[in-house]
Amino acid sequence: MKNPKTNNQREFLPTFADLVDTLSIDQIKEIKLKNKESYAQEMNKISYDIDLLIKEKDIKPSAKLIRLVIIIAQVNLFIWENKDKMKQDPKQYDKLLKLSHQLNGIRNRMKNLLLEESGEKEPSKKRTNIETEGLKGWESSLK
């Protein structure tokens, strides 16, 4: 979201969808990596910003919003696990890379829906990499 230029304010801030996505990834990192305190601190800051946006934009909780958050978290975890498999089995690298790219298309679709759900109207905020190149079994009834 673009802020009017005043003093030293930032001009571009992450959207609600980007904050939710980053929170999901940091949650995975807190579980899977060391430096748990560092990720916990970052998640607290992100959570604070999410709470501010919920108030500022009057974002109402809904089943659709909750499902979008769940799907984004699931896809992020699957992409993370694919990355781990790519390191463990270099022979599967290309196949897993393609799958991760396809899953990223789903993730971006869900982030676009989350943008709409949170009232973000700016077209430049939408993710354009939404192709899944024939990925089967990951269809969502959310539209």
FENKA-V813081 format. One record per residue. N is the residue number from 0. RES is the residue in one letter. SS is DSSP state (helix for helix, strand for strand, loop for the rest). OMEGA is omega in whole degrees, 0 to 359 (* if undefined). D_LAST is the distance of its C-alpha to the last C-alpha in whole Angstrom. Layout:
n | res | ss | omega | d_last
N | RES | SS | OMEGA | D_LAST
N | RES | SS | OMEGA | D_LAST
This chain:
n | res | ss | omega | d_last
0 | M | loop | 184 | 23
1 | K | strand | 177 | 27
2 | N | loop | 172 | 30
3 | P | loop | 185 | 33
4 | K | loop | 174 | 35
5 | T | loop | 181 | 38
6 | N | loop | 183 | 41
7 | N | loop | 180 | 39
8 | Q | loop | 175 | 35
9 | R | loop | 179 | 33
10 | E | loop | 181 | 31
11 | F | strand | 179 | 28
12 | L | loop | 179 | 26
13 | P | loop | 178 | 23
14 | T | loop | 174 | 20
15 | F | helix | 180 | 18
16 | A | helix | 179 | 16
17 | D | helix | 178 | 19
18 | L | helix | 178 | 21
19 | V | helix | 179 | 19
20 | D | helix | 180 | 18
21 | T | helix | 177 | 22
22 | L | helix | 178 | 23
23 | S | helix | 180 | 21
24 | I | helix | 178 | 23
25 | D | helix | 177 | 26
26 | Q | helix | 176 | 26
27 | I | helix | 180 | 26
28 | K | helix | 181 | 29
29 | E | helix | 181 | 31
30 | I | helix | 190 | 31
31 | K | helix | 187 | 31
32 | L | loop | 174 | 34
33 | K | loop | 181 | 37
34 | N | loop | 183 | 37
35 | K | helix | 181 | 35
36 | E | helix | 179 | 37
37 | S | helix | 179 | 36
38 | Y | helix | 178 | 32
39 | A | helix | 179 | 32
40 | Q | helix | 179 | 34
41 | E | helix | 179 | 31
42 | M | helix | 176 | 28
43 | N | helix | 178 | 30
44 | K | helix | 179 | 30
45 | I | helix | 179 | 26
46 | S | helix | 177 | 26
47 | Y | helix | 180 | 28
48 | D | helix | 177 | 26
49 | I | helix | 178 | 23
50 | D | helix | 178 | 25
51 | L | helix | 180 | 26
52 | L | helix | 178 | 23
53 | I | helix | 178 | 22
54 | K | helix | 184 | 25
55 | E | helix | 184 | 25
56 | K | loop | 181 | 22
57 | D | loop | 180 | 22
58 | I | loop | 181 | 19
59 | K | loop | 176 | 18
60 | P | loop | 177 | 17
61 | S | loop | 178 | 14
62 | A | helix | 180 | 13
63 | K | helix | 180 | 10
64 | L | helix | 180 | 12
65 | I | helix | 179 | 14
66 | R | helix | 179 | 11
67 | L | helix | 178 | 10
68 | V | helix | 180 | 14
69 | I | helix | 181 | 15
70 | I | helix | 179 | 13
71 | I | helix | 180 | 14
72 | A | helix | 179 | 17
73 | Q | helix | 181 | 17
74 | V | helix | 178 | 16
75 | N | helix | 179 | 19
76 | L | helix | 180 | 22
77 | F | helix | 177 | 21
78 | I | helix | 179 | 22
79 | W | helix | 180 | 25
80 | E | helix | 175 | 26
81 | N | helix | 179 | 26
82 | K | helix | 177 | 28
83 | D | helix | 179 | 30
84 | K | helix | 180 | 31
85 | M | helix | 179 | 31
86 | K | helix | 183 | 34
87 | Q | helix | 185 | 35
88 | D | loop | 183 | 35
89 | P | helix | 179 | 36
90 | K | helix | 181 | 36
91 | Q | helix | 188 | 32
92 | Y | helix | 184 | 31
93 | D | helix | 180 | 30
94 | K | helix | 181 | 28
95 | L | helix | 177 | 26
96 | L | helix | 178 | 26
97 | K | helix | 179 | 24
98 | L | helix | 178 | 22
99 | S | helix | 177 | 21
100 | H | helix | 178 | 20
101 | Q | helix | 179 | 18
102 | L | helix | 177 | 16
103 | N | helix | 175 | 17
104 | G | helix | 177 | 14
105 | I | helix | 179 | 12
106 | R | helix | 180 | 13
107 | N | helix | 175 | 13
108 | R | helix | 181 | 9
109 | M | helix | 177 | 9
110 | K | helix | 177 | 12
111 | N | helix | 177 | 10
112 | L | helix | 178 | 7
113 | L | helix | 174 | 11
114 | L | helix | 179 | 13
115 | E | helix | 182 | 11
116 | E | helix | 181 | 11
117 | S | loop | 175 | 15
118 | G | loop | 180 | 16
119 | E | loop | 184 | 16
120 | K | loop | 184 | 17
121 | E | loop | 182 | 19
122 | P | helix | 182 | 17
123 | S | helix | 180 | 20
124 | K | helix | 183 | 18
125 | K | loop | 175 | 15
126 | R | loop | 181 | 15
127 | T | loop | 179 | 16
128 | N | loop | 184 | 17
129 | I | loop | 182 | 13
130 | E | loop | 178 | 15
131 | T | loop | 174 | 15
132 | E | loop | 174 | 18
133 | G | loop | 179 | 18
134 | L | loop | 181 | 17
135 | K | loop | 174 | 17
136 | G | loop | 181 | 16
137 | W | loop | 180 | 13
138 | E | loop | 177 | 10
139 | S | loop | 178 | 8
140 | S | loop | 178 | 6
141 | L | loop | 178 | 4
142 | K | loop | * | 0
